[in-house]
Amino acid sequence: MGAFVISKRFNDEYKFVFTSRKGKVIFTSLSYELKFECEEDIEKFKVNIDQARFLRFKGSGGKYFFKLMLGELQFAISRKYTTELLLQKGIKEIVTYASRAEILDFASSESIFGDEEVAEEAAE
C-alpha cells in the first residue's frame, strides 16, 4: 500500500508526496504555508479519489507525466516516466491504494529516532 509523506521544502513551506508500495514517489503536491492544510487536502483527496482527473502530457525530453486535478484545481504533478505504460501504472497505483494510504509526517525538525544526540556524542 502507498503512503502520503509530508515534509518541508527548503523555503519552509510544506508539501506531500504519494509513494508507491515500493517507496517510489508517484506525485508531489503543490506548496502549503501551513502543515494542517496538507493534512486537510490529503484527507479531501482520499475521500474524493473517484473525482480525480489525470491530465497526461509528454514533455519535450520525451518523458511522460500527469497533472492530478481535483475539480478545476491542479492538486499535484507526477514524476517523469519513460513510457506511457509506466505512467498508467502510476495512475493505477493511486486509484487502487490512495484512499487507504497512511499519512507519514516528516515535517518536524526533530529526529524521529530520538538517539541522534547520543550517536553524535559517541562519535566525539
N, C-alpha and C positions, 0 to 999 in steps of 0.2 A: 504494500500500500504506500502511496506517496505521502508527502508531508509539506506543509506550509512552514517556511522558515523565515522568521522576522529578524532583521538585522539593521544596523545603522550604516548609512552611506558616509563618505568622507566629509560631507558638508553638514553632518549631524541630523539629516532628515532620515526618516525610516523608509524601509522597503520590505517586501517579502518576495520570496521565490517559491515556486512549486517544484518539488523534486520528485523524480520517478522512484519506483521501488528500489532501483539500483543506486539511488543517490545523485543522479544526474539532473541538473537544472533544466526544466522544461520551459518555464516562463518567469519573467521578472516583472513585478508591479511597477506602477508609477511611484513617485516620491510622496511621502506624507510628512507633515510637520509634527504630528503627534502620533505616538505609538497606538493609542486606542483607536485611531482612525484606520490603521492597518487591520487591527483585530476585527473591527466592525465590518470592513469591506470583505475580509476573508469569510466571515460568517454569512454575510449577504450573498457572496458568490456560492458558497456551499449549498445554501437553500435554493438559489435561483440558477443552478447549473444548467437546467433544461432551457433557459432563455439565452444562454451564451451563444455568441456567434464568433466564428473563426474566419477572419478575412485572410486568405492566403496570398503570399507575394513571392516573387523570385527577384532577388537582389541583383545588382549589376555584376557582382562577382560570381553569379551562377548558383548561389546558395538560396535555400528556401526558408521562409519564416512566416509566422502568422501574427496578426494583431487580434487580441482577445477583446471582444466588445460585450458589454452588458448594456442593453438598450442602445442608445446612441453614443454612449461614452466609451472611450478606449479604457480598458481595465488593465491590460498588461501587454507585453510583447515577448514573443518566444525567442529562444536561442536560434542560431542558424543551423540548418540541416543540409546535408549534402544531397539528399534525394527527396522526391515527393513522398515516397513510401515511408521514410523515417519521419517526415513531418506528420503524416497521417497517424503513425504510431504514437507520436507525442500527443496529438489531439485525443486519440482513443484512451490513452493513459489518464488524461484529465477527466474525460467524460465518465470513465469507469471508476476512478478512485477519489476524485477531489471531494465529493460530498461526504466521504468517510475519513478523510485525511486528518491527522492530528496537526496541531499548531505547536511549533517549537520556537521559543523566544531566545535568540542570541543577541538581543539588542543592548542588554545591560553591559556596562564596562567591567563588572565584577567577574572574577573567574568562576566558571561553572564547576570546576573541580575542587576548589577550596584549598588545595595544598600547594598552590603556586609559590607563595611566600616561603614555605618550608623548603621547597626544592631550590629556590634561589639562595637561601641561607646555607644549605648543604653544599652548594656549588662553590661557595666562597672559601 
